[in-house]
Amino acid sequence: AAMLFVGRFAFLPFQRKSIEKAGRPRQNDQDYYEAGDVRSAEAFSVMKTNDPVGFNLVDVLAWGALGHALGYAALAVSSFQAAGL
């Protein structure tokens, strides 16, 4: 839960600002969709969320995985310390 909190309130605003600053990928001064690649359009239905700032399913899975990885590492370190390794 701590990693989800950090992801939602600390890193999400930073990530969104970075994406806005970088902009969409361009080719010959057109983004890919304008250049004719209809498959490059964003799939808004997949990323739809009721969160006010847009924390979506991918964000939940990514930050949840990081939380589990850190929890596993903490348990492994404490196990090694208890075993005297």
PDB file with SEQRES, HELIX, SHEET and CRYST1 records, atoms N, CA, C and O in Angstrom:
SEQRES   1 A   85  ALA ALA MET LEU PHE VAL GLY ARG PHE ALA PHE LEU PRO          
SEQRES   2 A   85  PHE GLN ARG LYS SER ILE GLU LYS ALA GLY ARG PRO ARG          
SEQRES   3 A   85  GLN ASN ASP GLN ASP TYR TYR GLU ALA GLY ASP VAL ARG          
SEQRES   4 A   85  SER ALA GLU ALA PHE SER VAL MET LYS THR ASN ASP PRO          
SEQRES   5 A   85  VAL GLY PHE ASN LEU VAL ASP VAL LEU ALA TRP GLY ALA          
SEQRES   6 A   85  LEU GLY HIS ALA LEU GLY TYR ALA ALA LEU ALA VAL SER          
SEQRES   7 A   85  SER PHE GLN ALA ALA GLY LEU                                  
HELIX    1 AA1 ALA A    2  VAL A    6  1                                   5    
HELIX    2 AA2 GLY A    7  PHE A   11  3                                   5    
HELIX    3 AA3 LEU A   12  ALA A   22  1                                  11    
HELIX    4 AA4 VAL A   38  SER A   40  5                                   3    
HELIX    5 AA5 LEU A   57  ALA A   83  1                                  27    
SHEET    1 AA1 2 ARG A  26  GLN A  27  0                                        
SHEET    2 AA1 2 GLN A  30  ASP A  31 -1                                        
CRYST1    1.000    1.000    1.000  90.00  90.00  90.00 P 1           1          
ATOM      1  N   ALA A   1       0.826  -1.188   0.000  1.00  0.00           N  
ATOM      2  CA  ALA A   1       0.000   0.000   0.000  1.00  0.00           C  
ATOM      3  C   ALA A   1       0.872   1.254   0.000  1.00  0.00           C  
ATOM      4  O   ALA A   1       0.489   2.277  -0.568  1.00  0.00           O  
ATOM      5  N   ALA A   2       2.026   1.179   0.626  1.00  0.00           N  
ATOM      6  CA  ALA A   2       2.904   2.344   0.673  1.00  0.00           C  
ATOM      7  C   ALA A   2       3.409   2.711  -0.716  1.00  0.00           C  
ATOM      8  O   ALA A   2       3.488   3.893  -1.051  1.00  0.00           O  
ATOM      9  N   MET A   3       3.750   1.714  -1.527  1.00  0.00           N  
ATOM     10  CA  MET A   3       4.233   2.000  -2.871  1.00  0.00           C  
ATOM     11  C   MET A   3       3.119   2.571  -3.745  1.00  0.00           C  
ATOM     12  O   MET A   3       3.375   3.436  -4.583  1.00  0.00           O  
ATOM     13  N   LEU A   4       1.895   2.101  -3.562  1.00  0.00           N  
ATOM     14  CA  LEU A   4       0.772   2.673  -4.306  1.00  0.00           C  
ATOM     15  C   LEU A   4       0.575   4.139  -3.922  1.00  0.00           C  
ATOM     16  O   LEU A   4       0.304   4.978  -4.781  1.00  0.00           O  
ATOM     17  N   PHE A   5       0.711   4.442  -2.647  1.00  0.00           N  
ATOM     18  CA  PHE A   5       0.598   5.824  -2.176  1.00  0.00           C  
ATOM     19  C   PHE A   5       1.694   6.693  -2.790  1.00  0.00           C  
ATOM     20  O   PHE A   5       1.420   7.789  -3.279  1.00  0.00           O  
ATOM     21  N   VAL A   6       2.922   6.208  -2.765  1.00  0.00           N  
ATOM     22  CA  VAL A   6       4.043   6.965  -3.332  1.00  0.00           C  
ATOM     23  C   VAL A   6       3.837   7.170  -4.828  1.00  0.00           C  
ATOM     24  O   VAL A   6       4.055   8.267  -5.344  1.00  0.00           O  
ATOM     25  N   GLY A   7       3.419   6.120  -5.522  1.00  0.00           N  
ATOM     26  CA  GLY A   7       3.195   6.244  -6.953  1.00  0.00           C  
ATOM     27  C   GLY A   7       2.094   7.218  -7.296  1.00  0.00           C  
ATOM     28  O   GLY A   7       2.215   7.983  -8.253  1.00  0.00           O  
ATOM     29  N   ARG A   8       1.027   7.199  -6.530  1.00  0.00           N  
ATOM     30  CA  ARG A   8      -0.139   8.039  -6.817  1.00  0.00           C  
ATOM     31  C   ARG A   8       0.103   9.499  -6.482  1.00  0.00           C  
ATOM     32  O   ARG A   8      -0.281  10.381  -7.250  1.00  0.00           O  
ATOM     33  N   PHE A   9       0.737   9.770  -5.340  1.00  0.00           N  
ATOM     34  CA  PHE A   9       0.839  11.146  -4.880  1.00  0.00           C  
ATOM     35  C   PHE A   9       2.206  11.789  -5.106  1.00  0.00           C  
ATOM     36  O   PHE A   9       2.313  13.015  -5.061  1.00  0.00           O  
ATOM     37  N   ALA A  10       3.249  11.002  -5.347  1.00  0.00           N  
ATOM     38  CA  ALA A  10       4.576  11.593  -5.540  1.00  0.00           C  
ATOM     39  C   ALA A  10       5.043  11.504  -6.991  1.00  0.00           C  
ATOM     40  O   ALA A  10       5.433  12.511  -7.582  1.00  0.00           O  
ATOM     41  N   PHE A  11       5.006  10.316  -7.557  1.00  0.00           N  
ATOM     42  CA  PHE A  11       5.597  10.135  -8.877  1.00  0.00           C  
ATOM     43  C   PHE A  11       4.641  10.375 -10.035  1.00  0.00           C  
ATOM     44  O   PHE A  11       5.095  10.716 -11.128  1.00  0.00           O  
ATOM     45  N   LEU A  12       3.348  10.214  -9.845  1.00  0.00           N  
ATOM     46  CA  LEU A  12       2.406  10.409 -10.944  1.00  0.00           C  
ATOM     47  C   LEU A  12       2.427  11.842 -11.476  1.00  0.00           C  
ATOM     48  O   LEU A  12       2.489  12.022 -12.692  1.00  0.00           O  
ATOM     49  N   PRO A  13       2.378  12.869 -10.626  1.00  0.00           N  
ATOM     50  CA  PRO A  13       2.444  14.236 -11.175  1.00  0.00           C  
ATOM     51  C   PRO A  13       3.750  14.496 -11.930  1.00  0.00           C  
ATOM     52  O   PRO A  13       3.735  15.150 -12.973  1.00  0.00           O  
ATOM     53  N   PHE A  14       4.872  13.996 -11.420  1.00  0.00           N  
ATOM     54  CA  PHE A  14       6.158  14.163 -12.099  1.00  0.00           C  
ATOM     55  C   PHE A  14       6.143  13.477 -13.461  1.00  0.00           C  
ATOM     56  O   PHE A  14       6.618  14.042 -14.446  1.00  0.00           O  
ATOM     57  N   GLN A  15       5.600  12.262 -13.522  1.00  0.00           N  
ATOM     58  CA  GLN A  15       5.554  11.512 -14.782  1.00  0.00           C  
ATOM     59  C   GLN A  15       4.656  12.203 -15.789  1.00  0.00           C  
ATOM     60  O   GLN A  15       5.011  12.290 -16.964  1.00  0.00           O  
ATOM     61  N   ARG A  16       3.514  12.693 -15.367  1.00  0.00           N  
ATOM     62  CA  ARG A  16       2.588  13.368 -16.282  1.00  0.00           C  
ATOM     63  C   ARG A  16       3.207  14.651 -16.836  1.00  0.00           C  
ATOM     64  O   ARG A  16       3.041  14.950 -18.019  1.00  0.00           O  
ATOM     65  N   LYS A  17       3.920  15.418 -15.999  1.00  0.00           N  
ATOM     66  CA  LYS A  17       4.581  16.632 -16.478  1.00  0.00           C  
ATOM     67  C   LYS A  17       5.678  16.301 -17.484  1.00  0.00           C  
ATOM     68  O   LYS A  17       5.856  17.020 -18.466  1.00  0.00           O  
ATOM     69  N   SER A  18       6.412  15.218 -17.245  1.00  0.00           N  
ATOM     70  CA  SER A  18       7.466  14.815 -18.172  1.00  0.00           C  
ATOM     71  C   SER A  18       6.894  14.411 -19.530  1.00  0.00           C  
ATOM     72  O   SER A  18       7.463  14.745 -20.570  1.00  0.00           O  
ATOM     73  N   ILE A  19       5.781  13.700 -19.521  1.00  0.00           N  
ATOM     74  CA  ILE A  19       5.137  13.286 -20.766  1.00  0.00           C  
ATOM     75  C   ILE A  19       4.620  14.504 -21.533  1.00  0.00           C  
ATOM     76  O   ILE A  19       4.761  14.574 -22.753  1.00  0.00           O  
ATOM     77  N   GLU A  20       4.025  15.456 -20.826  1.00  0.00           N  
ATOM     78  CA  GLU A  20       3.524  16.667 -21.485  1.00  0.00           C  
ATOM     79  C   GLU A  20       4.668  17.473 -22.092  1.00  0.00           C  
ATOM     80  O   GLU A  20       4.538  18.017 -23.189  1.00  0.00           O  
ATOM     81  N   LYS A  21       5.784  17.547 -21.376  1.00  0.00           N  
ATOM     82  CA  LYS A  21       6.929  18.301 -21.877  1.00  0.00           C  
ATOM     83  C   LYS A  21       7.517  17.644 -23.125  1.00  0.00           C  
ATOM     84  O   LYS A  21       7.889  18.333 -24.075  1.00  0.00           O  
ATOM     85  N   ALA A  22       7.602  16.315 -23.124  1.00  0.00           N  
ATOM     86  CA  ALA A  22       8.173  15.605 -24.264  1.00  0.00           C  
ATOM     87  C   ALA A  22       7.249  15.642 -25.473  1.00  0.00           C  
ATOM     88  O   ALA A  22       7.718  15.709 -26.609  1.00  0.00           O  
ATOM     89  N   GLY A  23       5.945  15.599 -25.243  1.00  0.00           N  
ATOM     90  CA  GLY A  23       4.995  15.618 -26.351  1.00  0.00           C  
ATOM     91  C   GLY A  23       4.876  14.256 -27.017  1.00  0.00           C  
ATOM     92  O   GLY A  23       5.555  13.295 -26.657  1.00  0.00           O  
ATOM     93  N   ARG A  24       3.994  14.213 -27.995  1.00  0.00           N  
ATOM     94  CA  ARG A  24       3.797  12.960 -28.732  1.00  0.00           C  
ATOM     95  C   ARG A  24       4.940  12.763 -29.716  1.00  0.00           C  
ATOM     96  O   ARG A  24       5.529  13.743 -30.173  1.00  0.00           O  
ATOM     97  N   PRO A  25       5.272  11.511 -30.057  1.00  0.00           N  
ATOM     98  CA  PRO A  25       6.326  11.271 -31.049  1.00  0.00           C  
ATOM     99  C   PRO A  25       5.953  11.886 -32.392  1.00  0.00           C  
ATOM    100  O   PRO A  25       4.792  11.852 -32.798  1.00  0.00           O  
ATOM    101  N   ARG A  26       6.944  12.448 -33.076  1.00  0.00           N  
ATOM    102  CA  ARG A  26       6.669  13.124 -34.337  1.00  0.00           C  
ATOM    103  C   ARG A  26       7.559  12.574 -35.436  1.00  0.00           C  
ATOM    104  O   ARG A  26       8.660  12.077 -35.200  1.00  0.00           O  
ATOM    105  N   GLN A  27       7.025  12.687 -36.663  1.00  0.00           N  
ATOM    106  CA  GLN A  27       7.768  12.260 -37.840  1.00  0.00           C  
ATOM    107  C   GLN A  27       7.417  13.259 -38.938  1.00  0.00           C  
ATOM    108  O   GLN A  27       6.245  13.409 -39.282  1.00  0.00           O  
ATOM    109  N   ASN A  28       8.397  13.931 -39.482  1.00  0.00           N  
ATOM    110  CA  ASN A  28       8.180  14.961 -40.502  1.00  0.00           C  
ATOM    111  C   ASN A  28       7.178  16.016 -40.037  1.00  0.00           C  
ATOM    112  O   ASN A  28       6.281  16.398 -40.788  1.00  0.00           O  
ATOM    113  N   ASP A  29       7.331  16.483 -38.806  1.00  0.00           N  
ATOM    114  CA  ASP A  29       6.469  17.490 -38.191  1.00  0.00           C  
ATOM    115  C   ASP A  29       5.008  17.083 -38.085  1.00  0.00           C  
ATOM    116  O   ASP A  29       4.134  17.948 -38.020  1.00  0.00           O  
ATOM    117  N   GLN A  30       4.725  15.790 -38.066  1.00  0.00           N  
ATOM    118  CA  GLN A  30       3.377  15.269 -37.838  1.00  0.00           C  
ATOM    119  C   GLN A  30       3.490  14.156 -36.808  1.00  0.00           C  
ATOM    120  O   GLN A  30       4.475  13.418 -36.781  1.00  0.00           O  
ATOM    121  N   ASP A  31       2.455  14.038 -35.948  1.00  0.00           N  
ATOM    122  CA  ASP A  31       2.495  12.863 -35.085  1.00  0.00           C  
ATOM    123  C   ASP A  31       2.076  11.649 -35.920  1.00  0.00           C  
ATOM    124  O   ASP A  31       1.592  11.801 -37.042  1.00  0.00           O  
ATOM    125  N   TYR A  32       2.260  10.470 -35.381  1.00  0.00           N  
ATOM    126  CA  TYR A  32       2.072   9.258 -36.172  1.00  0.00           C  
ATOM    127  C   TYR A  32       0.642   9.108 -36.680  1.00  0.00           C  
ATOM    128  O   TYR A  32       0.421   8.635 -37.794  1.00  0.00           O  
ATOM    129  N   TYR A  33      -0.323   9.510 -35.865  1.00  0.00           N  
ATOM    130  CA  TYR A  33      -1.726   9.388 -36.281  1.00  0.00           C  
ATOM    131  C   TYR A  33      -2.026  10.323 -37.456  1.00  0.00           C  
ATOM    132  O   TYR A  33      -2.707   9.935 -38.406  1.00  0.00           O  
ATOM    133  N   GLU A  34      -1.519  11.544 -37.386  1.00  0.00           N  
ATOM    134  CA  GLU A  34      -1.718  12.492 -38.487  1.00  0.00           C  
ATOM    135  C   GLU A  34      -1.006  12.034 -39.752  1.00  0.00           C  
ATOM    136  O   GLU A  34      -1.438  12.365 -40.857  1.00  0.00           O  
ATOM    137  N   ALA A  35       0.083  11.276 -39.607  1.00  0.00           N  
ATOM    138  CA  ALA A  35       0.833  10.790 -40.763  1.00  0.00           C  
ATOM    139  C   ALA A  35       0.161   9.587 -41.417  1.00  0.00           C  
ATOM    140  O   ALA A  35       0.632   9.108 -42.449  1.00  0.00           O  
ATOM    141  N   GLY A  36      -0.927   9.092 -40.836  1.00  0.00           N  
ATOM    142  CA  GLY A  36      -1.663   8.007 -41.483  1.00  0.00           C  
ATOM    143  C   GLY A  36      -1.658   6.688 -40.739  1.00  0.00           C  
ATOM    144  O   GLY A  36      -2.298   5.736 -41.186  1.00  0.00           O  
ATOM    145  N   ASP A  37      -0.964   6.598 -39.629  1.00  0.00           N  
ATOM    146  CA  ASP A  37      -0.933   5.350 -38.864  1.00  0.00           C  
ATOM    147  C   ASP A  37      -2.116   5.339 -37.896  1.00  0.00           C  
ATOM    148  O   ASP A  37      -2.025   5.868 -36.788  1.00  0.00           O  
ATOM    149  N   VAL A  38      -3.233   4.729 -38.327  1.00  0.00           N  
ATOM    150  CA  VAL A  38      -4.439   4.752 -37.503  1.00  0.00           C  
ATOM    151  C   VAL A  38      -4.307   3.881 -36.264  1.00  0.00           C  
ATOM    152  O   VAL A  38      -5.069   4.057 -35.314  1.00  0.00           O  
ATOM    153  N   ARG A  39      -3.369   2.954 -36.247  1.00  0.00           N  
ATOM    154  CA  ARG A  39      -3.176   2.091 -35.075  1.00  0.00           C  
ATOM    155  C   ARG A  39      -2.397   2.780 -33.962  1.00  0.00           C  
ATOM    156  O   ARG A  39      -2.256   2.227 -32.872  1.00  0.00           O  
ATOM    157  N   SER A  40      -1.896   3.965 -34.223  1.00  0.00           N  
ATOM    158  CA  SER A  40      -1.141   4.681 -33.192  1.00  0.00           C  
ATOM    159  C   SER A  40      -2.040   5.539 -32.305  1.00  0.00           C  
ATOM    160  O   SER A  40      -1.545   6.195 -31.388  1.00  0.00           O  
ATOM    161  N   ALA A  41      -3.336   5.549 -32.554  1.00  0.00           N  
ATOM    162  CA  ALA A  41      -4.254   6.314 -31.711  1.00  0.00           C  
ATOM    163  C   ALA A  41      -4.302   5.685 -30.323  1.00  0.00           C  
ATOM    164  O   ALA A  41      -4.240   4.464 -30.183  1.00  0.00           O  
ATOM    165  N   GLU A  42      -4.414   6.533 -29.296  1.00  0.00           N  
ATOM    166  CA  GLU A  42      -4.450   6.025 -27.928  1.00  0.00           C  
ATOM    167  C   GLU A  42      -5.756   5.280 -27.677  1.00  0.00           C  
ATOM    168  O   GLU A  42      -6.818   5.696 -28.139  1.00  0.00           O  
ATOM    169  N   ALA A  43      -5.669   4.187 -26.948  1.00  0.00           N  
ATOM    170  CA  ALA A  43      -6.846   3.395 -26.593  1.00  0.00           C  
ATOM    171  C   ALA A  43      -7.393   3.920 -25.273  1.00  0.00           C  
ATOM    172  O   ALA A  43      -7.005   3.446 -24.205  1.00  0.00           O  
ATOM    173  N   PHE A  44      -8.279   4.883 -25.340  1.00  0.00           N  
ATOM    174  CA  PHE A  44      -8.791   5.522 -24.136  1.00  0.00           C  
ATOM    175  C   PHE A  44      -9.690   4.600 -23.332  1.00  0.00           C  
ATOM    176  O   PHE A  44      -9.776   4.744 -22.112  1.00  0.00           O  
ATOM    177  N   SER A  45     -10.362   3.656 -23.979  1.00  0.00           N  
ATOM    178  CA  SER A  45     -11.268   2.780 -23.236  1.00  0.00           C  
ATOM    179  C   SER A  45     -10.502   1.844 -22.300  1.00  0.00           C  
ATOM    180  O   SER A  45     -11.011   1.473 -21.242  1.00  0.00           O  
ATOM    181  N   VAL A  46      -9.301   1.466 -22.679  1.00  0.00           N  
ATOM    182  CA  VAL A  46      -8.496   0.570 -21.853  1.00  0.00           C  
ATOM    183  C   VAL A  46      -7.959   1.309 -20.630  1.00  0.00           C  
ATOM    184  O   VAL A  46      -7.859   0.736 -19.546  1.00  0.00           O  
ATOM    185  N   MET A  47      -7.621   2.566 -20.808  1.00  0.00           N  
ATOM    186  CA  MET A  47      -6.999   3.336 -19.737  1.00  0.00           C  
ATOM    187  C   MET A  47      -8.004   4.199 -18.976  1.00  0.00           C  
ATOM    188  O   MET A  47      -7.601   5.068 -18.202  1.00  0.00           O  
ATOM    189  N   LYS A  48      -9.304   3.976 -19.180  1.00  0.00           N  
ATOM    190  CA  LYS A  48     -10.329   4.777 -18.513  1.00  0.00           C  
ATOM    191  C   LYS A  48     -10.292   4.514 -17.009  1.00  0.00           C  
ATOM    192  O   LYS A  48     -10.152   3.375 -16.566  1.00  0.00           O  
ATOM    193  N   THR A  49     -10.421   5.581 -16.243  1.00  0.00           N  
ATOM    194  CA  THR A  49     -10.349   5.467 -14.801  1.00  0.00           C  
ATOM    195  C   THR A  49     -11.269   6.507 -14.161  1.00  0.00           C  
ATOM    196  O   THR A  49     -11.578   7.533 -14.767  1.00  0.00           O  
ATOM    197  N   ASN A  50     -11.690   6.236 -12.960  1.00  0.00           N  
ATOM    198  CA  ASN A  50     -12.483   7.211 -12.220  1.00  0.00           C  
ATOM    199  C   ASN A  50     -11.630   8.017 -11.248  1.00  0.00           C  
ATOM    200  O   ASN A  50     -12.149   8.842 -10.496  1.00  0.00           O  
ATOM    201  N   ASP A  51     -10.330   7.779 -11.263  1.00  0.00           N  
ATOM    202  CA  ASP A  51      -9.431   8.527 -10.396  1.00  0.00           C  
ATOM    203  C   ASP A  51      -9.317   9.964 -10.901  1.00  0.00           C  
ATOM    204  O   ASP A  51      -9.183  10.173 -12.106  1.00  0.00           O  
ATOM    205  N   PRO A  52      -9.367  10.952 -10.020  1.00  0.00           N  
ATOM    206  CA  PRO A  52      -9.342  12.354 -10.467  1.00  0.00           C  
ATOM    207  C   PRO A  52      -8.096  12.738 -11.261  1.00  0.00           C  
ATOM    208  O   PRO A  52      -8.179  13.583 -12.152  1.00  0.00           O  
ATOM    209  N   VAL A  53      -6.948  12.141 -10.961  1.00  0.00           N  
ATOM    210  CA  VAL A  53      -5.734  12.504 -11.699  1.00  0.00           C  
ATOM    211  C   VAL A  53      -5.341  11.462 -12.737  1.00  0.00           C  
ATOM    212  O   VAL A  53      -4.344  11.645 -13.436  1.00  0.00           O  
ATOM    213  N   GLY A  54      -6.087  10.385 -12.854  1.00  0.00           N  
ATOM    214  CA  GLY A  54      -5.842   9.412 -13.911  1.00  0.00           C  
ATOM    215  C   GLY A  54      -4.946   8.246 -13.543  1.00  0.00           C  
ATOM    216  O   GLY A  54      -4.319   7.664 -14.428  1.00  0.00           O  
ATOM    217  N   PHE A  55      -4.863   7.884 -12.284  1.00  0.00           N  
ATOM    218  CA  PHE A  55      -4.093   6.699 -11.864  1.00  0.00           C  
ATOM    219  C   PHE A  55      -4.860   5.482 -12.370  1.00  0.00           C  
ATOM    220  O   PHE A  55      -5.954   5.198 -11.882  1.00  0.00           O  
ATOM    221  N   ASN A  56      -4.300   4.754 -13.346  1.00  0.00           N  
ATOM    222  CA  ASN A  56      -5.055   3.709 -14.023  1.00  0.00           C  
ATOM    223  C   ASN A  56      -4.569   2.306 -13.655  1.00  0.00           C  
ATOM    224  O   ASN A  56      -3.719   2.145 -12.779  1.00  0.00           O  
ATOM    225  N   LEU A  57      -5.108   1.310 -14.323  1.00  0.00           N  
ATOM    226  CA  LEU A  57      -4.803  -0.087 -14.026  1.00  0.00           C  
ATOM    227  C   LEU A  57      -3.323  -0.399 -14.203  1.00  0.00           C  
ATOM    228  O   LEU A  57      -2.744  -1.124 -13.395  1.00  0.00           O  
ATOM    229  N   VAL A  58      -2.713   0.134 -15.238  1.00  0.00           N  
ATOM    230  CA  VAL A  58      -1.286  -0.112 -15.467  1.00  0.00           C  
ATOM    231  C   VAL A  58      -0.458   0.458 -14.323  1.00  0.00           C  
ATOM    232  O   VAL A  58       0.492  -0.176 -13.865  1.00  0.00           O  
ATOM    233  N   ASP A  59      -0.813   1.644 -13.864  1.00  0.00           N  
ATOM    234  CA  ASP A  59      -0.105   2.244 -12.730  1.00  0.00           C  
ATOM    235  C   ASP A  59      -0.251   1.392 -11.470  1.00  0.00           C  
ATOM    236  O   ASP A  59       0.718   1.177 -10.742  1.00  0.00           O  
ATOM    237  N   VAL A  60      -1.461   0.913 -11.221  1.00  0.00           N  
ATOM    238  CA  VAL A  60      -1.699   0.076 -10.036  1.00  0.00           C  
ATOM    239  C   VAL A  60      -0.868  -1.192 -10.100  1.00  0.00           C  
ATOM    240  O   VAL A  60      -0.245  -1.581  -9.112  1.00  0.00           O  
ATOM    241  N   LEU A  61      -0.854  -1.845 -11.268  1.00  0.00           N  
ATOM    242  CA  LEU A  61      -0.083  -3.085 -11.403  1.00  0.00           C  
ATOM    243  C   LEU A  61       1.419  -2.834 -11.272  1.00  0.00           C  
ATOM    244  O   LEU A  61       2.128  -3.614 -10.636  1.00  0.00           O  
ATOM    245  N   ALA A  62       1.900  -1.752 -11.870  1.00  0.00           N  
ATOM    246  CA  ALA A  62       3.338  -1.458 -11.811  1.00  0.00           C  
ATOM    247  C   ALA A  62       3.779  -1.129 -10.387  1.00  0.00           C  
ATOM    248  O   ALA A  62       4.762  -1.687  -9.899  1.00  0.00           O  
ATOM    249  N   TRP A  63       3.061  -0.230  -9.721  1.00  0.00           N  
ATOM    250  CA  TRP A  63       3.451   0.148  -8.362  1.00  0.00           C  
ATOM    251  C   TRP A  63       3.212  -0.984  -7.374  1.00  0.00           C  
ATOM    252  O   TRP A  63       3.950  -1.124  -6.400  1.00  0.00           O  
ATOM    253  N   GLY A  64       2.188  -1.789  -7.618  1.00  0.00           N  
ATOM    254  CA  GLY A  64       1.962  -2.964  -6.777  1.00  0.00           C  
ATOM    255  C   GLY A  64       3.093  -3.974  -6.917  1.00  0.00           C  
ATOM    256  O   GLY A  64       3.522  -4.573  -5.930  1.00  0.00           O  
ATOM    257  N   ALA A  65       3.576  -4.163  -8.143  1.00  0.00           N  
ATOM    258  CA  ALA A  65       4.702  -5.075  -8.366  1.00  0.00           C  
ATOM    259  C   ALA A  65       5.960  -4.575  -7.669  1.00  0.00           C  
ATOM    260  O   ALA A  65       6.701  -5.360  -7.076  1.00  0.00           O  
ATOM    261  N   LEU A  66       6.202  -3.265  -7.741  1.00  0.00           N  
ATOM    262  CA  LEU A  66       7.355  -2.703  -7.030  1.00  0.00           C  
ATOM    263  C   LEU A  66       7.237  -2.897  -5.522  1.00  0.00           C  
ATOM    264  O   LEU A  66       8.224  -3.204  -4.852  1.00  0.00           O  
ATOM    265  N   GLY A  67       6.042  -2.720  -4.996  1.00  0.00           N  
ATOM    266  CA  GLY A  67       5.821  -2.934  -3.567  1.00  0.00           C  
ATOM    267  C   GLY A  67       6.074  -4.373  -3.168  1.00  0.00           C  
ATOM    268  O   GLY A  67       6.684  -4.639  -2.132  1.00  0.00           O  
ATOM    269  N   HIS A  68       5.606  -5.306  -3.991  1.00  0.00           N  
ATOM    270  CA  HIS A  68       5.850  -6.717  -3.692  1.00  0.00           C  
ATOM    271  C   HIS A  68       7.342  -7.048  -3.784  1.00  0.00           C  
ATOM    272  O   HIS A  68       7.854  -7.814  -2.968  1.00  0.00           O  
ATOM    273  N   ALA A  69       8.038  -6.483  -4.760  1.00  0.00           N  
ATOM    274  CA  ALA A  69       9.478  -6.736  -4.894  1.00  0.00           C  
ATOM    275  C   ALA A  69      10.237  -6.214  -3.680  1.00  0.00           C  
ATOM    276  O   ALA A  69      11.135  -6.887  -3.173  1.00  0.00           O  
ATOM    277  N   LEU A  70       9.885  -5.027  -3.214  1.00  0.00           N  
ATOM    278  CA  LEU A  70      10.551  -4.487  -2.026  1.00  0.00           C  
ATOM    279  C   LEU A  70      10.208  -5.295  -0.780  1.00  0.00           C  
ATOM    280  O   LEU A  70      11.069  -5.494   0.077  1.00  0.00           O  
ATOM    281  N   GLY A  71       8.983  -5.759  -0.665  1.00  0.00           N  
ATOM    282  CA  GLY A  71       8.595  -6.607   0.460  1.00  0.00           C  
ATOM    283  C   GLY A  71       9.345  -7.925   0.460  1.00  0.00           C  
ATOM    284  O   GLY A  71       9.792  -8.397   1.505  1.00  0.00           O  
ATOM    285  N   TYR A  72       9.481  -8.518  -0.725  1.00  0.00           N  
ATOM    286  CA  TYR A  72      10.234  -9.766  -0.840  1.00  0.00           C  
ATOM    287  C   TYR A  72      11.696  -9.548  -0.462  1.00  0.00           C  
ATOM    288  O   TYR A  72      12.289 -10.370   0.237  1.00  0.00           O  
ATOM    289  N   ALA A  73      12.270  -8.451  -0.920  1.00  0.00           N  
ATOM    290  CA  ALA A  73      13.668  -8.153  -0.592  1.00  0.00           C  
ATOM    291  C   ALA A  73      13.839  -7.945   0.913  1.00  0.00           C  
ATOM    292  O   ALA A  73      14.817  -8.409   1.498  1.00  0.00           O  
ATOM    293  N   ALA A  74      12.898  -7.254   1.530  1.00  0.00           N  
ATOM    294  CA  ALA A  74      12.988  -7.031   2.977  1.00  0.00           C  
ATOM    295  C   ALA A  74      12.895  -8.355   3.735  1.00  0.00           C  
ATOM    296  O   ALA A  74      13.635  -8.575   4.694  1.00  0.00           O  
ATOM    297  N   LEU A  75      11.999  -9.226   3.313  1.00  0.00           N  
ATOM    298  CA  LEU A  75      11.894 -10.532   3.968  1.00  0.00           C  
ATOM    299  C   LEU A  75      13.135 -11.383   3.750  1.00  0.00           C  
ATOM    300  O   LEU A  75      13.565 -12.099   4.655  1.00  0.00           O  
ATOM    301  N   ALA A  76      13.713 -11.309   2.551  1.00  0.00           N  
ATOM    302  CA  ALA A  76      14.923 -12.077   2.274  1.00  0.00           C  
ATOM    303  C   ALA A  76      16.090 -11.578   3.130  1.00  0.00           C  
ATOM    304  O   ALA A  76      16.855 -12.383   3.660  1.00  0.00           O  
ATOM    305  N   VAL A  77      16.227 -10.282   3.265  1.00  0.00           N  
ATOM    306  CA  VAL A  77      17.318  -9.720   4.083  1.00  0.00           C  
ATOM    307  C   VAL A  77      17.135 -10.115   5.551  1.00  0.00           C  
ATOM    308  O   VAL A  77      18.102 -10.490   6.213  1.00  0.00           O  
ATOM    309  N   SER A  78      15.914 -10.034   6.059  1.00  0.00           N  
ATOM    310  CA  SER A  78      15.695 -10.398   7.457  1.00  0.00           C  
ATOM    311  C   SER A  78      15.910 -11.892   7.672  1.00  0.00           C  
ATOM    312  O   SER A  78      16.369 -12.306   8.737  1.00  0.00           O  
ATOM    313  N   SER A  79      15.584 -12.696   6.674  1.00  0.00           N  
ATOM    314  CA  SER A  79      15.807 -14.142   6.773  1.00  0.00           C  
ATOM    315  C   SER A  79      17.309 -14.457   6.804  1.00  0.00           C  
ATOM    316  O   SER A  79      17.765 -15.302   7.575  1.00  0.00           O  
ATOM    317  N   PHE A  80      18.074 -13.749   5.936  1.00  0.00           N  
ATOM    318  CA  PHE A  80      19.518 -13.954   5.923  1.00  0.00           C  
ATOM    319  C   PHE A  80      20.151 -13.520   7.238  1.00  0.00           C  
ATOM    320  O   PHE A  80      21.065 -14.176   7.737  1.00  0.00           O  
ATOM    321  N   GLN A  81      19.668 -12.417   7.800  1.00  0.00           N  
ATOM    322  CA  GLN A  81      20.210 -11.938   9.059  1.00  0.00           C  
ATOM    323  C   GLN A  81      19.877 -12.912  10.194  1.00  0.00           C  
ATOM    324  O   GLN A  81      20.707 -13.143  11.074  1.00  0.00           O  
ATOM    325  N   ALA A  82      18.673 -13.481  10.177  1.00  0.00           N  
ATOM    326  CA  ALA A  82      18.290 -14.442  11.225  1.00  0.00           C  
ATOM    327  C   ALA A  82      19.100 -15.741  11.107  1.00  0.00           C  
ATOM    328  O   ALA A  82      19.359 -16.411  12.107  1.00  0.00           O  
ATOM    329  N   ALA A  83      19.491 -16.084   9.894  1.00  0.00           N  
ATOM    330  CA  ALA A  83      20.273 -17.299   9.683  1.00  0.00           C  
ATOM    331  C   ALA A  83      21.756 -17.075   9.941  1.00  0.00           C  
ATOM    332  O   ALA A  83      22.530 -18.031   9.991  1.00  0.00           O  
ATOM    333  N   GLY A  84      22.156 -15.821  10.106  1.00  0.00           N  
ATOM    334  CA  GLY A  84      23.554 -15.521  10.389  1.00  0.00           C  
ATOM    335  C   GLY A  84      24.418 -15.499   9.139  1.00  0.00           C  
ATOM    336  O   GLY A  84      25.634 -15.673   9.217  1.00  0.00           O  
ATOM    337  N   LEU A  85      23.804 -15.287   8.002  1.00  0.00           N  
ATOM    338  CA  LEU A  85      24.587 -15.254   6.744  1.00  0.00           C  
ATOM    339  C   LEU A  85      25.051 -13.884   6.440  1.00  0.00           C  
ATOM    340  O   LEU A  85      25.718 -13.667   5.428  1.00  0.00           O  
TER     341      LEU A  85                                                      
END                                                                             
